[in-house]
Amino acid sequence: MTAKDLEMSGGMVDVILSDMAPKTTGIRATDAQRSYVLNQQVLLLAEELLRPQGMLLVKAFQGASLGELRNAFRNSFAKVKLCKPKSSRAESVEIFLLGMGKKQNN
């Protein structure tokens, strides 16, 4: 989506999909923390750009900070789900976090 497209939509969107991942180090704890920081930024962007009742899907890495990210999603969305596609390797730490029904900003 370009800036012009965003302007034409009234500056708001219904869905944000983020398949971003940080540069990985091979150290699971470090990679999970980097994923958390990246997804916190996406969540902040969603707070500004998502319409009420909008949806956000992000790729995250399983680790100690996943619970914090899930709680942040719960503060912003009516329903939150963790999803691991069937096509994903069992040993992969990638998981998707889906926030549905963006809550109204107070």
One Martini backbone bead per residue (centre of mass of N, CA, C, O) as a GRO file, in nm:
protein
  106
    1MET     BB    1   0.097   0.036   0.023
    2THR     BB    2   0.048   0.356  -0.030
    3ALA     BB    3   0.008   0.675   0.065
    4LYS     BB    4  -0.225   0.723  -0.132
    5ASP     BB    5  -0.400   0.483  -0.052
    6LEU     BB    6  -0.431   0.567   0.244
    7GLU     BB    7  -0.566   0.838   0.189
    8MET     BB    8  -0.813   0.716   0.027
    9SER     BB    9  -0.900   0.539   0.296
   10GLY     BB   10  -0.873   0.755   0.542
   11GLY     BB   11  -0.616   0.620   0.702
   12MET     BB   12  -0.758   0.332   0.701
   13VAL     BB   13  -0.770  -0.017   0.801
   14ASP     BB   14  -0.868  -0.364   0.834
   15VAL     BB   15  -0.573  -0.491   0.760
   16ILE     BB   16  -0.275  -0.648   0.903
   17LEU     BB   17   0.020  -0.795   0.754
   18SER     BB   18   0.300  -0.969   0.920
   19ASP     BB   19   0.612  -1.132   0.788
   20MET     BB   20   0.817  -1.039   0.974
   21ALA     BB   21   1.175  -1.058   1.047
   22PRO     BB   22   1.446  -1.073   1.205
   23LYS     BB   23   1.761  -1.081   1.241
   24THR     BB   24   1.937  -1.364   1.287
   25THR     BB   25   2.161  -1.556   1.524
   26GLY     BB   26   2.071  -1.852   1.668
   27ILE     BB   27   1.962  -1.720   1.929
   28ARG     BB   28   1.666  -1.765   2.061
   29ALA     BB   29   1.636  -1.533   2.270
   30THR     BB   30   1.723  -1.306   2.081
   31ASP     BB   31   1.520  -1.357   1.850
   32ALA     BB   32   1.264  -1.326   2.024
   33GLN     BB   33   1.318  -1.034   2.113
   34ARG     BB   34   1.329  -0.909   1.830
   35SER     BB   35   1.044  -0.991   1.754
   36TYR     BB   36   0.902  -0.835   1.977
   37VAL     BB   37   0.995  -0.550   1.898
   38LEU     BB   38   0.880  -0.553   1.612
   39ASN     BB   39   0.578  -0.614   1.702
   40GLN     BB   40   0.539  -0.359   1.869
   41GLN     BB   41   0.554  -0.171   1.622
   42VAL     BB   42   0.312  -0.291   1.473
   43LEU     BB   43   0.106  -0.233   1.698
   44LEU     BB   44   0.137   0.073   1.689
   45LEU     BB   45   0.047   0.101   1.396
   46ALA     BB   46  -0.235  -0.028   1.438
   47GLU     BB   47  -0.346   0.190   1.629
   48GLU     BB   48  -0.347   0.404   1.384
   49LEU     BB   49  -0.469   0.224   1.116
   50LEU     BB   50  -0.695   0.071   1.248
   51ARG     BB   51  -0.995  -0.013   1.252
   52PRO     BB   52  -1.253  -0.085   1.400
   53GLN     BB   53  -1.244  -0.439   1.402
   54GLY     BB   54  -0.979  -0.508   1.321
   55MET     BB   55  -0.683  -0.681   1.186
   56LEU     BB   56  -0.394  -0.878   1.316
   57LEU     BB   57  -0.096  -1.025   1.161
   58VAL     BB   58   0.182  -1.202   1.309
   59LYS     BB   59   0.510  -1.285   1.326
   60ALA     BB   60   0.658  -1.509   1.564
   61PHE     BB   61   0.864  -1.598   1.837
   62GLN     BB   62   0.929  -1.833   2.047
   63GLY     BB   63   0.922  -1.719   2.394
   64ALA     BB   64   0.931  -1.524   2.672
   65SER     BB   65   0.776  -1.272   2.508
   66LEU     BB   66   0.503  -1.388   2.401
   67GLY     BB   67   0.317  -1.323   2.642
   68GLU     BB   68   0.344  -1.016   2.621
   69LEU     BB   69   0.231  -0.990   2.337
   70ARG     BB   70  -0.040  -1.119   2.395
   71ASN     BB   71  -0.128  -0.907   2.604
   72ALA     BB   72  -0.117  -0.666   2.412
   73PHE     BB   73  -0.336  -0.778   2.227
   74ARG     BB   74  -0.561  -0.796   2.446
   75ASN     BB   75  -0.573  -0.479   2.479
   76SER     BB   76  -0.659  -0.438   2.150
   77PHE     BB   77  -0.834  -0.712   2.140
   78ALA     BB   78  -1.106  -0.926   2.161
   79LYS     BB   79  -0.930  -1.143   1.991
   80VAL     BB   80  -0.686  -1.416   2.047
   81LYS     BB   81  -0.448  -1.601   1.838
   82LEU     BB   82  -0.267  -1.893   1.797
   83CYS     BB   83  -0.066  -1.989   1.504
   84LYS     BB   84   0.019  -2.306   1.334
   85PRO     BB   85   0.100  -2.422   1.060
   86LYS     BB   86   0.104  -2.729   0.912
   87SER     BB   87   0.362  -2.651   0.725
   88SER     BB   88   0.518  -2.631   0.972
   89ARG     BB   89   0.775  -2.705   1.140
   90ALA     BB   90   0.806  -2.842   1.447
   91GLU     BB   91   1.094  -2.687   1.519
   92SER     BB   92   0.972  -2.426   1.477
   93VAL     BB   93   0.937  -2.086   1.621
   94GLU     BB   94   0.717  -2.013   1.445
   95ILE     BB   95   0.439  -1.784   1.482
   96PHE     BB   96   0.101  -1.677   1.496
   97LEU     BB   97  -0.066  -1.362   1.557
   98LEU     BB   98  -0.419  -1.296   1.623
   99GLY     BB   99  -0.609  -1.002   1.585
  100MET     BB  100  -0.954  -0.941   1.677
  101GLY     BB  101  -1.126  -0.669   1.720
  102LYS     BB  102  -1.063  -0.377   1.749
  103LYS     BB  103  -1.041  -0.155   1.982
  104GLN     BB  104  -1.128   0.123   2.111
  105ASN     BB  105  -1.014   0.423   2.165
  106ASN     BB  106  -0.986   0.627   2.468
   0.00000   0.00000   0.00000
